[in-house]
Amino acid sequence: MAVMGILTACERRLPASILAKVEQPLPQEIQNRMALYDIDLYAPIVMRFFKEENIAEVWKQSRSGPFILVARYGICKWSGKLGPKYKEGDLQTPEGFYTISANQMNPYSKYYLSFNIGFPNLYDQENGRTGSNLMVHGSCFSAGCYSMSDKNMAQIYAFARDAFKGGQKAFQLQAFPFRMTENNMSRHRNSPHYQFWLMLKKGYDFFEENRKPPIVEVYKKRYVFNNGIGKASVLLMQ
């Protein structure tokens, strides 16, 4: 496959010390779990991050179509409070729907390994939000990023690496303040971010019900999901 060939060629040019990090295989336990659910090692992925619960999830697509949860990790640190990022320097960790492609992966990161989440995305840009270099990375330090332990980051990086090798051009990262259950939404109903979270919940609910990532668009400065609005700007495709 062409994508696999390109990635393999790039990896061969990495220094040995970097190559040792980026080529770590997924633990056998995870590979066994994928085999149990009939999931190919190189199948597409979706990642979901939950701030309040400090949980990161990796889902992979089964051969039958639906995505299945295959790994769950503790988020070591994120910064700021529950709510989206607004401007450069506010130390807020982003919330929303982001697209990660192979060119956003950074094997040379000073925080072990990392990838750029793509903030600001089109929604952020249309709403005047600013910021740069917002990552998922190792080293358990955060100034606006989602940070993981190095061990967990190696596995998250490996999931992305394998999905790209399998031909996935980009994967969706869904970043939420918390699991958007009715109870949690009610608990946070007085938050100034409540309307923003109601908007995110539509995409959250689609994934919960269908076990596949929503098509995410931006229309009139709002996220819209699976609407097929011709004037919308497509951010993420399954």
C-alpha positions in Angstrom: 0.0 0.0 0.0 1.3 3.4 -1.0 0.8 5.1 2.4 2.6 2.3 4.2 5.5 2.6 1.8 5.8 6.3 2.4 5.7 6.0 6.2 8.2 3.1 6.1 10.6 5.1 4.0 10.3 8.1 6.4 10.9 5.9 9.4 14.0 4.4 7.9 15.6 7.9 7.9 15.0 8.4 11.6 18.0 8.1 14.0 18.2 4.8 15.8 17.2 6.3 19.2 14.0 7.8 17.7 13.3 4.8 15.6 13.3 2.7 18.8 10.5 4.8 20.2 8.3 5.0 17.1 8.5 1.4 16.2 7.4 -0.1 19.5 4.7 -2.6 18.9 1.4 -2.6 20.7 1.4 -4.9 23.7 0.4 -8.5 23.0 -2.6 -8.1 25.3 -4.0 -5.4 23.1 -3.3 -7.3 19.9 -5.1 -10.3 21.4 -8.1 -8.1 22.2 -8.2 -6.9 18.7 -8.1 -10.4 17.3 -10.9 -11.4 19.6 -13.1 -8.7 18.1 -12.0 -9.4 14.5 -10.1 -6.1 14.2 -7.2 -5.7 11.9 -4.0 -4.3 13.3 -4.0 -1.6 10.7 -7.7 -0.7 10.9 -8.8 2.9 11.2 -9.0 4.5 14.7 -10.9 7.2 16.6 -9.7 8.8 19.8 -11.8 10.3 22.5 -10.5 12.4 25.5 -12.5 13.2 28.6 -11.1 15.9 30.9 -13.1 15.4 34.1 -12.6 11.7 34.1 -9.0 12.0 33.0 -9.5 9.3 30.4 -8.3 8.8 26.8 -9.9 6.1 24.7 -8.8 4.5 21.4 -11.4 2.8 19.2 -10.7 0.8 16.2 -12.9 -0.2 13.3 -13.9 -3.9 13.2 -14.2 -5.8 9.9 -18.0 -5.7 10.3 -17.9 -1.9 10.4 -18.6 -0.5 13.9 -15.7 0.9 16.0 -14.9 -1.0 19.1 -13.1 0.3 22.3 -9.7 -1.4 22.4 -7.7 0.7 24.9 -8.3 3.1 27.7 -5.6 5.3 29.3 -5.3 7.7 32.1 -4.6 11.3 31.1 -1.6 12.4 33.1 -2.3 16.1 32.9 -4.4 18.7 31.1 -4.4 22.4 32.0 -7.0 25.1 32.7 -10.6 24.4 33.6 -13.5 22.6 32.0 -14.3 24.5 28.8 -12.8 25.3 25.4 -9.7 27.1 24.6 -10.2 30.7 23.6 -6.9 32.4 23.0 -3.2 32.0 22.9 -1.7 31.9 26.4 -4.9 31.1 28.4 -3.5 27.7 29.2 -6.8 26.0 28.4 -6.7 22.6 26.8 -9.0 22.4 23.7 -12.4 20.8 23.4 -14.0 19.9 20.2 -13.6 17.7 17.1 -10.1 17.6 15.5 -8.4 15.9 12.6 -5.0 14.3 12.9 -3.0 13.3 9.8 0.4 11.7 9.5 2.2 15.0 9.0 1.0 16.1 12.5 3.0 13.2 14.2 6.2 14.3 15.8 8.7 11.6 16.6 11.3 14.3 17.6 9.2 15.8 20.4 11.0 16.9 23.5 8.0 15.4 25.4 8.9 11.8 24.3 6.5 11.5 21.4 3.6 13.8 20.3 1.1 14.8 17.7 -0.5 18.1 17.0 -4.2 18.1 17.5 -4.8 20.7 14.8 -6.0 23.7 17.0 -7.3 26.0 15.8 -9.6 24.0 13.5 -12.1 25.7 11.3 -14.7 26.1 14.0 -12.1 27.7 16.3 -10.9 30.0 13.5 -14.4 31.1 12.6 -15.0 31.9 16.3 -11.8 34.0 16.6 -10.0 31.5 18.8 -6.2 31.5 18.8 -3.5 29.2 19.9 -0.7 27.1 18.6 1.3 23.9 19.2 -1.5 22.2 21.1 -0.4 18.5 21.4 -1.1 15.1 22.8 2.3 14.2 24.2 4.3 12.3 26.8 6.3 13.6 29.8 3.3 14.3 32.0 3.5 18.1 31.7 0.8 20.4 30.3 0.6 24.0 29.3 -2.6 23.6 27.2 -2.0 20.1 26.0 -3.2 16.6 26.8 -0.2 14.9 28.4 0.3 11.2 29.0 2.9 9.0 30.7 5.6 8.0 28.2 4.5 4.4 28.3 0.9 5.3 27.4 2.0 7.8 24.8 4.1 5.1 23.1 0.9 3.0 22.7 -1.2 5.9 21.5 1.4 6.8 19.0 1.6 3.2 17.8 -2.2 3.1 17.3 -1.9 6.2 15.0 1.2 4.8 13.2 -0.5 1.5 12.4 -3.7 3.2 11.2 -1.8 5.4 8.9 0.1 2.4 7.6 -3.2 0.8 6.9 -4.3 3.6 4.7 -6.3 5.9 7.0 -5.5 9.4 5.8 -6.6 11.1 9.0 -8.3 10.1 12.3 -10.8 12.0 14.4 -10.0 13.1 17.9 -13.0 14.0 20.0 -12.1 16.1 23.0 -14.9 16.5 25.6 -15.1 18.2 29.1 -16.7 15.0 30.5 -18.8 12.0 29.4 -21.8 13.8 28.0 -24.5 11.8 29.8 -27.8 13.4 30.8 -26.7 13.4 34.4 -23.4 15.1 33.7 -25.1 17.7 31.4 -27.6 18.4 34.1 -24.8 18.8 36.7 -23.1 21.4 34.5 -26.2 23.2 33.3 -25.2 26.5 34.9 -21.8 26.6 33.3 -21.1 29.5 30.9 -20.0 26.8 28.4 -23.3 24.9 28.5 -24.5 25.9 25.1 -21.1 24.9 23.6 -21.3 21.6 25.3 -24.9 21.0 24.0 -23.5 21.4 20.5 -20.6 18.9 21.2 -23.1 16.5 22.6 -24.8 16.0 19.2 -21.6 14.6 17.9 -21.0 12.6 21.1 -24.5 11.1 20.9 -24.0 10.1 17.3 -20.9 8.1 18.1 -22.5 6.5 21.2 -25.5 5.4 19.1 -23.7 4.4 15.9 -20.2 3.5 16.9 -18.7 5.4 14.0 -17.3 8.9 13.9 -19.7 11.6 12.7 -19.1 13.7 9.6 -18.2 17.1 11.2 -18.9 20.4 9.4 -18.9 24.1 10.4 -21.9 26.2 9.4 -22.6 29.7 10.7 -19.9 29.3 13.3 -21.3 26.1 14.7 -20.5 22.5 14.5 -23.0 20.5 12.6 -23.0 16.7 12.2 -24.1 14.5 9.3 -26.3 17.2 7.9 -24.9 17.3 4.4 -25.3 21.1 4.2 -23.9 22.2 0.9 -22.6 25.5 2.1 -20.8 23.9 5.1 -17.1 23.5 5.2 -16.1 19.9 5.8 -13.7 19.4 8.7 -13.6 15.7 9.2 -14.7 12.8 7.2 -15.1 9.2 8.4 
